[in-house]
Amino acid sequence: MLAYNSGRYPTKIKSVRVNSYEIWRHGVVRCWHTPYKGNENYVDVNFSESWLDYSNFHEDVVNMVGYGVKGFVLDKDILSNKGEKVYSKDTCCFVPADINSLLLKSDKARGGCLIGVDFHKKTGKYRARHRGHLGLFESEVEAFYAYKEAKEKYIKEVANKYKDQIDSRAYEALMKYEVNIDD
C-alpha cells in the first residue's frame, strides 16, 4: 500500500513545509524509494497502516516527547524489538541524533567478525573497538565481550545524559539494552 494524505492537516503553511510533514515525507522516501532500498538499514522497512496516512502520522507525532526539539530525530529502533522495521506510534520516539546513532551496527566495517570486533592481521589477534581501541584478544569471543561491556556502559551514560529530555520508554529501553553476540 502506498502512503497518502487524507488532508486533515496542511503540509505547508505560507509556502513552508510543516515539520511533521517533512519527517513523514523523509520516512516515506526511506521506505519506498531508491537509493534507500539498497541500504541494508532500510530493507523491509515500512510504515504502520495508520501512519501511511500523513494526517494520522501528524496527530501522533506532534504529541510525542521531543517533537520539534532542535537536534532530535524520529527513531524506530529503540522501542522496537530487535530486527523489527516498522515506523509506528508504538515503535517510534524522538531522540537526540547521538542517541539515534548509538545502535548502528556497522556490518561492513567488521567484515565477517562479531560486532565490535575485527581481525588484526599484524598481530594475528582479534581487536575490540568501541570509541577507540579496547585491546587485542586471543579469541573473537573474548574481544566481543570487551566490546559488549564498553558499548552497554556507554549507552547507559548517554541515556542518563538525556534522561529528562527523552521519552521515558526510550530511557528505559536504553538502560536495559543488551548487545547480543549475533548482532
CNS distance restraints for C-alpha pairs under 8 A (distance, minus, plus):
assign (resid   2 and name CA) (resid  52 and name CA) 6.91 0.50 0.50
assign (resid   3 and name CA) (resid  28 and name CA) 7.09 0.50 0.50
assign (resid   3 and name CA) (resid  52 and name CA) 4.43 0.50 0.50
assign (resid   3 and name CA) (resid  53 and name CA) 5.98 0.50 0.50
assign (resid   3 and name CA) (resid  54 and name CA) 7.56 0.50 0.50
assign (resid   4 and name CA) (resid  52 and name CA) 6.15 0.50 0.50
assign (resid   4 and name CA) (resid  53 and name CA) 5.05 0.50 0.50
assign (resid   4 and name CA) (resid  54 and name CA) 6.33 0.50 0.50
assign (resid   5 and name CA) (resid  53 and name CA) 5.14 0.50 0.50
assign (resid   5 and name CA) (resid  54 and name CA) 4.93 0.50 0.50
assign (resid   5 and name CA) (resid  55 and name CA) 6.20 0.50 0.50
assign (resid   6 and name CA) (resid  53 and name CA) 6.34 0.50 0.50
assign (resid   6 and name CA) (resid  54 and name CA) 7.09 0.50 0.50
assign (resid   6 and name CA) (resid  55 and name CA) 6.24 0.50 0.50
assign (resid   7 and name CA) (resid  54 and name CA) 7.99 0.50 0.50
assign (resid   7 and name CA) (resid  55 and name CA) 6.53 0.50 0.50
assign (resid   8 and name CA) (resid  55 and name CA) 5.70 0.50 0.50
assign (resid   9 and name CA) (resid  55 and name CA) 5.84 0.50 0.50
assign (resid   9 and name CA) (resid  58 and name CA) 7.62 0.50 0.50
assign (resid  10 and name CA) (resid  18 and name CA) 7.41 0.50 0.50
assign (resid  11 and name CA) (resid  17 and name CA) 5.64 0.50 0.50
assign (resid  11 and name CA) (resid  18 and name CA) 5.35 0.50 0.50
assign (resid  11 and name CA) (resid  21 and name CA) 5.62 0.50 0.50
assign (resid  12 and name CA) (resid  16 and name CA) 5.06 0.50 0.50
assign (resid  12 and name CA) (resid  17 and name CA) 4.14 0.50 0.50
assign (resid  12 and name CA) (resid  18 and name CA) 5.22 0.50 0.50
assign (resid  13 and name CA) (resid  17 and name CA) 6.42 0.50 0.50
assign (resid  13 and name CA) (resid  18 and name CA) 6.60 0.50 0.50
assign (resid  17 and name CA) (resid  21 and name CA) 6.67 0.50 0.50
assign (resid  17 and name CA) (resid  22 and name CA) 6.53 0.50 0.50
assign (resid  18 and name CA) (resid  22 and name CA) 6.36 0.50 0.50
assign (resid  19 and name CA) (resid  23 and name CA) 6.36 0.50 0.50
assign (resid  19 and name CA) (resid  68 and name CA) 7.45 0.50 0.50
assign (resid  20 and name CA) (resid  24 and name CA) 6.14 0.50 0.50
assign (resid  20 and name CA) (resid  57 and name CA) 7.84 0.50 0.50
assign (resid  20 and name CA) (resid  58 and name CA) 5.74 0.50 0.50
assign (resid  20 and name CA) (resid  61 and name CA) 7.10 0.50 0.50
assign (resid  20 and name CA) (resid  62 and name CA) 7.11 0.50 0.50
assign (resid  21 and name CA) (resid  25 and name CA) 5.87 0.50 0.50
assign (resid  21 and name CA) (resid  54 and name CA) 7.02 0.50 0.50
assign (resid  21 and name CA) (resid  58 and name CA) 7.22 0.50 0.50
assign (resid  22 and name CA) (resid  26 and name CA) 6.12 0.50 0.50
assign (resid  23 and name CA) (resid  27 and name CA) 6.27 0.50 0.50
assign (resid  23 and name CA) (resid  74 and name CA) 7.69 0.50 0.50
assign (resid  24 and name CA) (resid  28 and name CA) 6.21 0.50 0.50
assign (resid  24 and name CA) (resid  54 and name CA) 6.73 0.50 0.50
assign (resid  24 and name CA) (resid  57 and name CA) 7.20 0.50 0.50
assign (resid  25 and name CA) (resid  29 and name CA) 6.25 0.50 0.50
assign (resid  26 and name CA) (resid  30 and name CA) 6.24 0.50 0.50
assign (resid  27 and name CA) (resid  31 and name CA) 6.24 0.50 0.50
assign (resid  28 and name CA) (resid  32 and name CA) 6.09 0.50 0.50
assign (resid  28 and name CA) (resid  33 and name CA) 7.78 0.50 0.50
assign (resid  28 and name CA) (resid  47 and name CA) 7.79 0.50 0.50
assign (resid  29 and name CA) (resid  33 and name CA) 5.12 0.50 0.50
assign (resid  29 and name CA) (resid  34 and name CA) 7.87 0.50 0.50
assign (resid  29 and name CA) (resid  36 and name CA) 7.54 0.50 0.50
assign (resid  30 and name CA) (resid  34 and name CA) 7.77 0.50 0.50
assign (resid  30 and name CA) (resid  36 and name CA) 5.24 0.50 0.50
assign (resid  30 and name CA) (resid  37 and name CA) 7.13 0.50 0.50
assign (resid  30 and name CA) (resid  42 and name CA) 6.61 0.50 0.50
assign (resid  31 and name CA) (resid  36 and name CA) 7.09 0.50 0.50
assign (resid  31 and name CA) (resid  37 and name CA) 6.90 0.50 0.50
assign (resid  31 and name CA) (resid  42 and name CA) 6.39 0.50 0.50
assign (resid  31 and name CA) (resid  43 and name CA) 7.84 0.50 0.50
assign (resid  31 and name CA) (resid  44 and name CA) 7.64 0.50 0.50
assign (resid  31 and name CA) (resid  45 and name CA) 5.53 0.50 0.50
assign (resid  31 and name CA) (resid  46 and name CA) 5.63 0.50 0.50
assign (resid  31 and name CA) (resid  47 and name CA) 7.76 0.50 0.50
assign (resid  32 and name CA) (resid  36 and name CA) 7.64 0.50 0.50
assign (resid  32 and name CA) (resid  37 and name CA) 6.77 0.50 0.50
assign (resid  33 and name CA) (resid  37 and name CA) 6.23 0.50 0.50
assign (resid  34 and name CA) (resid  38 and name CA) 6.75 0.50 0.50
assign (resid  35 and name CA) (resid  39 and name CA) 7.02 0.50 0.50
assign (resid  36 and name CA) (resid  42 and name CA) 6.21 0.50 0.50
assign (resid  37 and name CA) (resid  42 and name CA) 5.90 0.50 0.50
assign (resid  37 and name CA) (resid  43 and name CA) 5.71 0.50 0.50
assign (resid  38 and name CA) (resid  42 and name CA) 7.58 0.50 0.50
assign (resid  38 and name CA) (resid  43 and name CA) 7.12 0.50 0.50
assign (resid  39 and name CA) (resid  43 and name CA) 6.66 0.50 0.50
assign (resid  42 and name CA) (resid  85 and name CA) 7.95 0.50 0.50
assign (resid  44 and name CA) (resid  85 and name CA) 6.78 0.50 0.50
assign (resid  45 and name CA) (resid  85 and name CA) 4.73 0.50 0.50
assign (resid  45 and name CA) (resid  86 and name CA) 5.80 0.50 0.50
assign (resid  45 and name CA) (resid  87 and name CA) 7.75 0.50 0.50
assign (resid  46 and name CA) (resid  85 and name CA) 6.49 0.50 0.50
assign (resid  46 and name CA) (resid  86 and name CA) 5.03 0.50 0.50
assign (resid  46 and name CA) (resid  87 and name CA) 6.25 0.50 0.50
assign (resid  47 and name CA) (resid  51 and name CA) 5.78 0.50 0.50
assign (resid  47 and name CA) (resid  52 and name CA) 5.94 0.50 0.50
assign (resid  47 and name CA) (resid  86 and name CA) 5.36 0.50 0.50
assign (resid  47 and name CA) (resid  87 and name CA) 4.59 0.50 0.50
assign (resid  47 and name CA) (resid  88 and name CA) 6.28 0.50 0.50
assign (resid  48 and name CA) (resid  52 and name CA) 6.47 0.50 0.50
assign (resid  48 and name CA) (resid  86 and name CA) 6.18 0.50 0.50
assign (resid  48 and name CA) (resid  87 and name CA) 5.93 0.50 0.50
assign (resid  48 and name CA) (resid  88 and name CA) 5.21 0.50 0.50
assign (resid  49 and name CA) (resid  53 and name CA) 7.80 0.50 0.50
assign (resid  50 and name CA) (resid  56 and name CA) 6.21 0.50 0.50
assign (resid  50 and name CA) (resid  57 and name CA) 7.35 0.50 0.50
assign (resid  50 and name CA) (resid  88 and name CA) 7.78 0.50 0.50
assign (resid  51 and name CA) (resid  55 and name CA) 7.96 0.50 0.50
assign (resid  51 and name CA) (resid  56 and name CA) 5.71 0.50 0.50
assign (resid  51 and name CA) (resid  57 and name CA) 4.83 0.50 0.50
assign (resid  51 and name CA) (resid  87 and name CA) 7.57 0.50 0.50
assign (resid  51 and name CA) (resid  88 and name CA) 6.43 0.50 0.50
assign (resid  52 and name CA) (resid  56 and name CA) 7.87 0.50 0.50
assign (resid  52 and name CA) (resid  57 and name CA) 7.54 0.50 0.50
assign (resid  53 and name CA) (resid  57 and name CA) 6.48 0.50 0.50
assign (resid  54 and name CA) (resid  58 and name CA) 6.02 0.50 0.50
assign (resid  55 and name CA) (resid  59 and name CA) 6.32 0.50 0.50
assign (resid  56 and name CA) (resid  60 and name CA) 6.44 0.50 0.50
assign (resid  57 and name CA) (resid  61 and name CA) 6.12 0.50 0.50
assign (resid  58 and name CA) (resid  62 and name CA) 6.03 0.50 0.50
assign (resid  59 and name CA) (resid  63 and name CA) 7.14 0.50 0.50
assign (resid  60 and name CA) (resid  64 and name CA) 6.85 0.50 0.50
assign (resid  60 and name CA) (resid  89 and name CA) 6.51 0.50 0.50
assign (resid  61 and name CA) (resid  67 and name CA) 6.64 0.50 0.50
assign (resid  61 and name CA) (resid  89 and name CA) 7.66 0.50 0.50
assign (resid  62 and name CA) (resid  67 and name CA) 5.92 0.50 0.50
assign (resid  62 and name CA) (resid  68 and name CA) 7.92 0.50 0.50
assign (resid  63 and name CA) (resid  67 and name CA) 7.17 0.50 0.50
assign (resid  64 and name CA) (resid  93 and name CA) 6.88 0.50 0.50
assign (resid  64 and name CA) (resid  94 and name CA) 7.19 0.50 0.50
assign (resid  64 and name CA) (resid 167 and name CA) 7.85 0.50 0.50
assign (resid  65 and name CA) (resid  93 and name CA) 7.37 0.50 0.50
assign (resid  65 and name CA) (resid  94 and name CA) 6.57 0.50 0.50
assign (resid  65 and name CA) (resid 165 and name CA) 7.82 0.50 0.50
assign (resid  65 and name CA) (resid 166 and name CA) 6.32 0.50 0.50
assign (resid  65 and name CA) (resid 167 and name CA) 5.51 0.50 0.50
assign (resid  66 and name CA) (resid  72 and name CA) 6.53 0.50 0.50
assign (resid  66 and name CA) (resid  93 and name CA) 7.83 0.50 0.50
assign (resid  66 and name CA) (resid  94 and name CA) 5.16 0.50 0.50
assign (resid  66 and name CA) (resid  95 and name CA) 6.64 0.50 0.50
assign (resid  66 and name CA) (resid 165 and name CA) 7.11 0.50 0.50
assign (resid  66 and name CA) (resid 166 and name CA) 6.36 0.50 0.50
assign (resid  66 and name CA) (resid 167 and name CA) 7.51 0.50 0.50
assign (resid  67 and name CA) (resid  72 and name CA) 7.35 0.50 0.50
assign (resid  67 and name CA) (resid  94 and name CA) 6.20 0.50 0.50
assign (resid  68 and name CA) (resid  72 and name CA) 7.41 0.50 0.50
assign (resid  71 and name CA) (resid  96 and name CA) 5.60 0.50 0.50
assign (resid  71 and name CA) (resid  97 and name CA) 6.14 0.50 0.50
assign (resid  72 and name CA) (resid  94 and name CA) 5.81 0.50 0.50
assign (resid  72 and name CA) (resid  95 and name CA) 4.93 0.50 0.50
assign (resid  72 and name CA) (resid  96 and name CA) 4.13 0.50 0.50
assign (resid  72 and name CA) (resid  97 and name CA) 5.78 0.50 0.50
assign (resid  73 and name CA) (resid  94 and name CA) 5.23 0.50 0.50
assign (resid  73 and name CA) (resid  95 and name CA) 5.53 0.50 0.50
assign (resid  73 and name CA) (resid  96 and name CA) 6.10 0.50 0.50
assign (resid  73 and name CA) (resid  97 and name CA) 6.00 0.50 0.50
assign (resid  73 and name CA) (resid 100 and name CA) 7.29 0.50 0.50
assign (resid  74 and name CA) (resid  92 and name CA) 6.48 0.50 0.50
assign (resid  74 and name CA) (resid  93 and name CA) 5.65 0.50 0.50
assign (resid  74 and name CA) (resid  94 and name CA) 4.53 0.50 0.50
assign (resid  74 and name CA) (resid  95 and name CA) 6.58 0.50 0.50
assign (resid  75 and name CA) (resid  92 and name CA) 5.38 0.50 0.50
assign (resid  75 and name CA) (resid  93 and name CA) 5.47 0.50 0.50
assign (resid  75 and name CA) (resid  94 and name CA) 5.97 0.50 0.50
assign (resid  75 and name CA) (resid  95 and name CA) 6.75 0.50 0.50
assign (resid  75 and name CA) (resid 100 and name CA) 6.20 0.50 0.50
assign (resid  76 and name CA) (resid  80 and name CA) 6.65 0.50 0.50
assign (resid  76 and name CA) (resid  85 and name CA) 7.15 0.50 0.50
assign (resid  76 and name CA) (resid  86 and name CA) 6.82 0.50 0.50
assign (resid  76 and name CA) (resid  87 and name CA) 5.66 0.50 0.50
assign (resid  76 and name CA) (resid  88 and name CA) 7.73 0.50 0.50
assign (resid  76 and name CA) (resid  91 and name CA) 5.51 0.50 0.50
assign (resid  76 and name CA) (resid  92 and name CA) 4.50 0.50 0.50
assign (resid  76 and name CA) (resid  93 and name CA) 6.89 0.50 0.50
assign (resid  77 and name CA) (resid  81 and name CA) 7.54 0.50 0.50
assign (resid  77 and name CA) (resid  82 and name CA) 7.25 0.50 0.50
assign (resid  77 and name CA) (resid  84 and name CA) 7.48 0.50 0.50
assign (resid  77 and name CA) (resid  85 and name CA) 7.40 0.50 0.50
assign (resid  77 and name CA) (resid  91 and name CA) 7.04 0.50 0.50
assign (resid  77 and name CA) (resid  92 and name CA) 7.25 0.50 0.50
assign (resid  77 and name CA) (resid 103 and name CA) 7.99 0.50 0.50
assign (resid  78 and name CA) (resid  91 and name CA) 7.55 0.50 0.50
assign (resid  78 and name CA) (resid  92 and name CA) 7.58 0.50 0.50
assign (resid  78 and name CA) (resid  93 and name CA) 7.91 0.50 0.50
assign (resid  78 and name CA) (resid 170 and name CA) 6.25 0.50 0.50
assign (resid  78 and name CA) (resid 173 and name CA) 6.52 0.50 0.50
assign (resid  78 and name CA) (resid 174 and name CA) 7.10 0.50 0.50
assign (resid  79 and name CA) (resid  90 and name CA) 7.38 0.50 0.50
assign (resid  79 and name CA) (resid  91 and name CA) 4.96 0.50 0.50
assign (resid  79 and name CA) (resid  92 and name CA) 6.39 0.50 0.50
assign (resid  79 and name CA) (resid  93 and name CA) 7.51 0.50 0.50
assign (resid  79 and name CA) (resid 169 and name CA) 7.15 0.50 0.50
assign (resid  79 and name CA) (resid 170 and name CA) 6.25 0.50 0.50
assign (resid  79 and name CA) (resid 173 and name CA) 6.53 0.50 0.50
assign (resid  80 and name CA) (resid  84 and name CA) 5.91 0.50 0.50
assign (resid  80 and name CA) (resid  85 and name CA) 7.76 0.50 0.50
assign (resid  80 and name CA) (resid  91 and name CA) 5.10 0.50 0.50
assign (resid  80 and name CA) (resid  92 and name CA) 7.80 0.50 0.50
assign (resid  86 and name CA) (resid  91 and name CA) 7.00 0.50 0.50
assign (resid  87 and name CA) (resid  91 and name CA) 6.22 0.50 0.50
assign (resid  87 and name CA) (resid  92 and name CA) 6.18 0.50 0.50
assign (resid  88 and name CA) (resid  92 and name CA) 5.83 0.50 0.50
assign (resid  89 and name CA) (resid  93 and name CA) 7.99 0.50 0.50
assign (resid  93 and name CA) (resid 167 and name CA) 6.91 0.50 0.50
assign (resid  93 and name CA) (resid 170 and name CA) 7.13 0.50 0.50
assign (resid  94 and name CA) (resid 166 and name CA) 7.12 0.50 0.50
assign (resid  94 and name CA) (resid 167 and name CA) 7.50 0.50 0.50
assign (resid  95 and name CA) (resid  99 and name CA) 6.20 0.50 0.50
assign (resid  95 and name CA) (resid 100 and name CA) 6.35 0.50 0.50
assign (resid  95 and name CA) (resid 166 and name CA) 6.12 0.50 0.50
assign (resid  96 and name CA) (resid 100 and name CA) 6.40 0.50 0.50
assign (resid  97 and name CA) (resid 101 and name CA) 6.36 0.50 0.50
assign (resid  98 and name CA) (resid 102 and name CA) 6.46 0.50 0.50
assign (resid  99 and name CA) (resid 103 and name CA) 7.87 0.50 0.50
assign (resid  99 and name CA) (resid 158 and name CA) 7.02 0.50 0.50
assign (resid  99 and name CA) (resid 159 and name CA) 7.59 0.50 0.50
assign (resid 102 and name CA) (resid 155 and name CA) 6.92 0.50 0.50
assign (resid 105 and name CA) (resid 115 and name CA) 6.89 0.50 0.50
assign (resid 105 and name CA) (resid 183 and name CA) 7.46 0.50 0.50
assign (resid 106 and name CA) (resid 110 and name CA) 6.91 0.50 0.50
assign (resid 107 and name CA) (resid 111 and name CA) 6.56 0.50 0.50
assign (resid 107 and name CA) (resid 115 and name CA) 7.50 0.50 0.50
assign (resid 110 and name CA) (resid 114 and name CA) 7.32 0.50 0.50
assign (resid 110 and name CA) (resid 115 and name CA) 6.84 0.50 0.50
assign (resid 110 and name CA) (resid 116 and name CA) 7.13 0.50 0.50
assign (resid 110 and name CA) (resid 117 and name CA) 6.26 0.50 0.50
assign (resid 110 and name CA) (resid 118 and name CA) 5.32 0.50 0.50
assign (resid 111 and name CA) (resid 118 and name CA) 7.22 0.50 0.50
assign (resid 113 and name CA) (resid 117 and name CA) 5.83 0.50 0.50
assign (resid 113 and name CA) (resid 118 and name CA) 5.70 0.50 0.50
assign (resid 113 and name CA) (resid 119 and name CA) 7.43 0.50 0.50
assign (resid 113 and name CA) (resid 140 and name CA) 7.41 0.50 0.50
assign (resid 114 and name CA) (resid 118 and name CA) 7.57 0.50 0.50
assign (resid 114 and name CA) (resid 140 and name CA) 7.14 0.50 0.50
assign (resid 114 and name CA) (resid 141 and name CA) 7.77 0.50 0.50
assign (resid 114 and name CA) (resid 144 and name CA) 6.45 0.50 0.50
assign (resid 114 and name CA) (resid 181 and name CA) 6.66 0.50 0.50
assign (resid 114 and name CA) (resid 182 and name CA) 7.19 0.50 0.50
assign (resid 114 and name CA) (resid 183 and name CA) 7.56 0.50 0.50
assign (resid 115 and name CA) (resid 144 and name CA) 6.73 0.50 0.50
assign (resid 115 and name CA) (resid 147 and name CA) 7.96 0.50 0.50
assign (resid 115 and name CA) (resid 181 and name CA) 7.12 0.50 0.50
assign (resid 115 and name CA) (resid 182 and name CA) 7.76 0.50 0.50
assign (resid 115 and name CA) (resid 183 and name CA) 6.25 0.50 0.50
assign (resid 116 and name CA) (resid 128 and name CA) 5.69 0.50 0.50
assign (resid 116 and name CA) (resid 129 and name CA) 5.56 0.50 0.50
assign (resid 116 and name CA) (resid 130 and name CA) 6.52 0.50 0.50
assign (resid 116 and name CA) (resid 143 and name CA) 7.81 0.50 0.50
assign (resid 116 and name CA) (resid 144 and name CA) 6.16 0.50 0.50
assign (resid 116 and name CA) (resid 147 and name CA) 5.50 0.50 0.50
assign (resid 116 and name CA) (resid 148 and name CA) 7.64 0.50 0.50
assign (resid 117 and name CA) (resid 126 and name CA) 6.58 0.50 0.50
assign (resid 117 and name CA) (resid 127 and name CA) 5.53 0.50 0.50
assign (resid 117 and name CA) (resid 128 and name CA) 4.69 0.50 0.50
assign (resid 117 and name CA) (resid 129 and name CA) 6.38 0.50 0.50
assign (resid 117 and name CA) (resid 140 and name CA) 6.97 0.50 0.50
assign (resid 117 and name CA) (resid 143 and name CA) 6.22 0.50 0.50
assign (resid 117 and name CA) (resid 144 and name CA) 6.01 0.50 0.50
assign (resid 117 and name CA) (resid 147 and name CA) 7.41 0.50 0.50
assign (resid 118 and name CA) (resid 126 and name CA) 5.83 0.50 0.50
assign (resid 118 and name CA) (resid 127 and name CA) 5.40 0.50 0.50
assign (resid 118 and name CA) (resid 128 and name CA) 6.82 0.50 0.50
assign (resid 119 and name CA) (resid 124 and name CA) 7.09 0.50 0.50
assign (resid 119 and name CA) (resid 125 and name CA) 6.10 0.50 0.50
assign (resid 119 and name CA) (resid 126 and name CA) 4.58 0.50 0.50
assign (resid 119 and name CA) (resid 127 and name CA) 5.96 0.50 0.50
assign (resid 120 and name CA) (resid 124 and name CA) 5.72 0.50 0.50
assign (resid 120 and name CA) (resid 125 and name CA) 5.46 0.50 0.50
assign (resid 120 and name CA) (resid 126 and name CA) 5.68 0.50 0.50
assign (resid 120 and name CA) (resid 127 and name CA) 5.99 0.50 0.50
assign (resid 121 and name CA) (resid 125 and name CA) 7.09 0.50 0.50
assign (resid 125 and name CA) (resid 136 and name CA) 5.90 0.50 0.50
assign (resid 125 and name CA) (resid 137 and name CA) 5.59 0.50 0.50
assign (resid 125 and name CA) (resid 138 and name CA) 5.38 0.50 0.50
assign (resid 125 and name CA) (resid 139 and name CA) 7.15 0.50 0.50
assign (resid 126 and name CA) (resid 136 and name CA) 5.46 0.50 0.50
assign (resid 126 and name CA) (resid 137 and name CA) 5.05 0.50 0.50
assign (resid 126 and name CA) (resid 138 and name CA) 6.24 0.50 0.50
assign (resid 126 and name CA) (resid 139 and name CA) 6.18 0.50 0.50
assign (resid 126 and name CA) (resid 140 and name CA) 5.51 0.50 0.50
assign (resid 126 and name CA) (resid 143 and name CA) 6.18 0.50 0.50
assign (resid 127 and name CA) (resid 133 and name CA) 7.52 0.50 0.50
assign (resid 127 and name CA) (resid 134 and name CA) 7.32 0.50 0.50
assign (resid 127 and name CA) (resid 135 and name CA) 5.81 0.50 0.50
assign (resid 127 and name CA) (resid 136 and name CA) 4.51 0.50 0.50
assign (resid 127 and name CA) (resid 137 and name CA) 6.23 0.50 0.50
assign (resid 127 and name CA) (resid 140 and name CA) 7.96 0.50 0.50
assign (resid 127 and name CA) (resid 143 and name CA) 6.13 0.50 0.50
assign (resid 128 and name CA) (resid 133 and name CA) 6.40 0.50 0.50
assign (resid 128 and name CA) (resid 134 and name CA) 5.22 0.50 0.50
assign (resid 128 and name CA) (resid 135 and name CA) 5.69 0.50 0.50
assign (resid 128 and name CA) (resid 136 and name CA) 6.49 0.50 0.50
assign (resid 128 and name CA) (resid 137 and name CA) 7.71 0.50 0.50
assign (resid 128 and name CA) (resid 143 and name CA) 4.91 0.50 0.50
assign (resid 128 and name CA) (resid 144 and name CA) 6.49 0.50 0.50
assign (resid 128 and name CA) (resid 146 and name CA) 6.52 0.50 0.50
assign (resid 128 and name CA) (resid 147 and name CA) 5.62 0.50 0.50
assign (resid 129 and name CA) (resid 133 and name CA) 4.68 0.50 0.50
assign (resid 129 and name CA) (resid 134 and name CA) 5.18 0.50 0.50
assign (resid 129 and name CA) (resid 135 and name CA) 7.43 0.50 0.50
assign (resid 129 and name CA) (resid 147 and name CA) 6.21 0.50 0.50
assign (resid 130 and name CA) (resid 134 and name CA) 6.81 0.50 0.50
assign (resid 130 and name CA) (resid 147 and name CA) 6.18 0.50 0.50
assign (resid 130 and name CA) (resid 150 and name CA) 6.76 0.50 0.50
assign (resid 130 and name CA) (resid 151 and name CA) 6.53 0.50 0.50
assign (resid 134 and name CA) (resid 146 and name CA) 7.03 0.50 0.50
assign (resid 134 and name CA) (resid 147 and name CA) 7.25 0.50 0.50
assign (resid 135 and name CA) (resid 143 and name CA) 7.59 0.50 0.50
assign (resid 136 and name CA) (resid 143 and name CA) 7.02 0.50 0.50
assign (resid 137 and name CA) (resid 142 and name CA) 6.20 0.50 0.50
assign (resid 137 and name CA) (resid 143 and name CA) 5.53 0.50 0.50
assign (resid 138 and name CA) (resid 142 and name CA) 7.27 0.50 0.50
assign (resid 138 and name CA) (resid 143 and name CA) 7.95 0.50 0.50
assign (resid 139 and name CA) (resid 143 and name CA) 6.49 0.50 0.50
assign (resid 140 and name CA) (resid 144 and name CA) 6.16 0.50 0.50
assign (resid 141 and name CA) (resid 145 and name CA) 6.32 0.50 0.50
assign (resid 142 and name CA) (resid 146 and name CA) 6.50 0.50 0.50
assign (resid 143 and name CA) (resid 147 and name CA) 6.35 0.50 0.50
assign (resid 144 and name CA) (resid 148 and name CA) 6.02 0.50 0.50
assign (resid 144 and name CA) (resid 181 and name CA) 7.26 0.50 0.50
assign (resid 145 and name CA) (resid 149 and name CA) 6.14 0.50 0.50
assign (resid 146 and name CA) (resid 150 and name CA) 6.38 0.50 0.50
assign (resid 147 and name CA) (resid 151 and name CA) 5.93 0.50 0.50
assign (resid 148 and name CA) (resid 152 and name CA) 6.01 0.50 0.50
assign (resid 148 and name CA) (resid 178 and name CA) 7.90 0.50 0.50
assign (resid 148 and name CA) (resid 179 and name CA) 5.75 0.50 0.50
assign (resid 148 and name CA) (resid 180 and name CA) 7.84 0.50 0.50
assign (resid 149 and name CA) (resid 153 and name CA) 6.17 0.50 0.50
assign (resid 150 and name CA) (resid 154 and name CA) 6.17 0.50 0.50
assign (resid 151 and name CA) (resid 155 and name CA) 6.16 0.50 0.50
assign (resid 151 and name CA) (resid 179 and name CA) 7.62 0.50 0.50
assign (resid 152 and name CA) (resid 156 and name CA) 6.36 0.50 0.50
assign (resid 152 and name CA) (resid 177 and name CA) 6.97 0.50 0.50
assign (resid 152 and name CA) (resid 178 and name CA) 6.50 0.50 0.50
assign (resid 152 and name CA) (resid 179 and name CA) 6.91 0.50 0.50
assign (resid 153 and name CA) (resid 157 and name CA) 6.34 0.50 0.50
assign (resid 154 and name CA) (resid 158 and name CA) 6.25 0.50 0.50
assign (resid 155 and name CA) (resid 159 and name CA) 6.08 0.50 0.50
assign (resid 155 and name CA) (resid 174 and name CA) 6.49 0.50 0.50
assign (resid 155 and name CA) (resid 175 and name CA) 7.33 0.50 0.50
assign (resid 155 and name CA) (resid 177 and name CA) 7.87 0.50 0.50
assign (resid 156 and name CA) (resid 160 and name CA) 6.10 0.50 0.50
assign (resid 156 and name CA) (resid 174 and name CA) 6.48 0.50 0.50
assign (resid 156 and name CA) (resid 175 and name CA) 5.39 0.50 0.50
assign (resid 157 and name CA) (resid 161 and name CA) 6.27 0.50 0.50
assign (resid 158 and name CA) (resid 162 and name CA) 6.57 0.50 0.50
assign (resid 159 and name CA) (resid 163 and name CA) 5.75 0.50 0.50
assign (resid 159 and name CA) (resid 171 and name CA) 5.85 0.50 0.50
assign (resid 159 and name CA) (resid 174 and name CA) 6.27 0.50 0.50
assign (resid 159 and name CA) (resid 175 and name CA) 6.92 0.50 0.50
assign (resid 160 and name CA) (resid 171 and name CA) 7.74 0.50 0.50
assign (resid 162 and name CA) (resid 166 and name CA) 6.17 0.50 0.50
assign (resid 163 and name CA) (resid 168 and name CA) 7.49 0.50 0.50
assign (resid 163 and name CA) (resid 171 and name CA) 6.13 0.50 0.50
assign (resid 166 and name CA) (resid 170 and name CA) 6.73 0.50 0.50
assign (resid 166 and name CA) (resid 171 and name CA) 6.73 0.50 0.50
assign (resid 167 and name CA) (resid 171 and name CA) 6.48 0.50 0.50
assign (resid 168 and name CA) (resid 172 and name CA) 6.14 0.50 0.50
assign (resid 169 and name CA) (resid 173 and name CA) 6.12 0.50 0.50
assign (resid 170 and name CA) (resid 174 and name CA) 6.12 0.50 0.50
assign (resid 171 and name CA) (resid 175 and name CA) 6.22 0.50 0.50
assign (resid 172 and name CA) (resid 176 and name CA) 6.27 0.50 0.50
assign (resid 173 and name CA) (resid 177 and name CA) 5.91 0.50 0.50
assign (resid 179 and name CA) (resid 183 and name CA) 6.93 0.50 0.50
